[in-house]
Amino acid sequence: MKAYRFLTGPDDASFCHRVTAALSAGWELHGAPSLTFDAVNGRVVCGQAVVKDVPDRDYDPAMKLGEL
C-alpha cells in the first residue's frame, strides 16, 4: 500500500518539526510545499504532501495514517 498525507500548519518551527518527524518515520516528500496567507488570522499557512510505502498492509479508511 502507498499511504498519502498532507501536512498543514502555520509557517513556524512546529510545522517544520512535524515534517521532520514524518521524514524520520519513513515518509517521503511528495511534490513541492505550498504556502497561502490566512487573512482572518494574519498568518502564512504551509502545506506539504508526504507518501510512504507500507508493505503487507491493505488500505482501510479507519487506519490512522500518522501511526504508519
C-alpha positions as CSV (number, residue, x, y, z in Angstrom):
1,M,0.0,0.0,0.0
2,K,1.2,3.5,-0.6
3,A,-0.1,6.0,2.0
4,Y,-0.5,9.7,1.5
5,R,-0.8,12.6,4.0
6,F,-1.0,16.3,3.5
7,L,0.5,18.1,6.5
8,T,-0.6,21.7,7.1
9,G,0.1,24.3,9.7
10,P,1.3,27.8,10.4
11,D,4.7,28.7,8.9
12,D,6.7,28.2,12.1
13,A,9.1,25.8,13.7
14,S,6.3,23.5,14.8
15,F,5.4,22.8,11.1
16,C,9.0,22.1,10.2
17,H,9.2,19.7,13.2
18,R,6.0,17.9,12.0
19,V,7.5,17.4,8.5
20,T,10.9,16.3,10.1
21,A,9.1,13.8,12.3
22,A,7.3,12.3,9.3
23,L,10.5,12.1,7.3
24,S,12.2,10.4,10.3
25,A,9.3,7.9,10.4
26,G,9.9,6.8,6.8
27,W,7.6,9.2,4.9
28,E,9.0,10.9,1.8
29,L,8.3,14.4,0.4
30,H,5.8,14.3,-2.5
31,G,5.9,17.4,-4.6
32,A,6.7,21.0,-3.6
33,P,5.5,22.7,-0.4
34,S,2.6,25.2,-0.7
35,L,2.0,28.4,1.1
36,T,-1.1,30.6,1.5
37,F,-2.0,33.6,3.6
38,D,-4.7,33.2,6.2
39,A,-6.1,36.8,6.2
40,V,-8.5,36.1,9.1
41,N,-5.7,35.1,11.4
42,G,-3.0,37.2,9.7
43,R,-0.5,34.3,9.2
44,V,1.1,32.2,6.5
45,V,0.0,28.6,6.3
46,C,2.2,25.8,4.9
47,G,1.3,22.5,3.3
48,Q,3.5,19.6,2.4
49,A,2.4,16.2,0.9
50,V,4.2,13.1,2.1
51,V,4.0,9.5,0.9
52,K,5.1,6.2,2.4
53,D,5.2,2.6,1.0
54,V,3.7,0.3,3.6
55,P,4.3,-3.3,2.6
56,D,1.9,-6.1,3.6
57,R,-0.9,-3.7,4.6
58,D,-4.2,-3.2,2.8
59,Y,-5.8,0.2,2.9
60,D,-8.5,0.7,5.5
61,P,-10.3,4.0,5.9
62,A,-10.3,3.6,9.7
63,M,-6.4,3.5,9.9
64,K,-4.6,6.3,11.4
65,L,-2.1,7.4,8.7
66,G,0.1,9.2,11.2
67,E,0.7,6.0,13.0
68,L,2.0,4.1,9.9
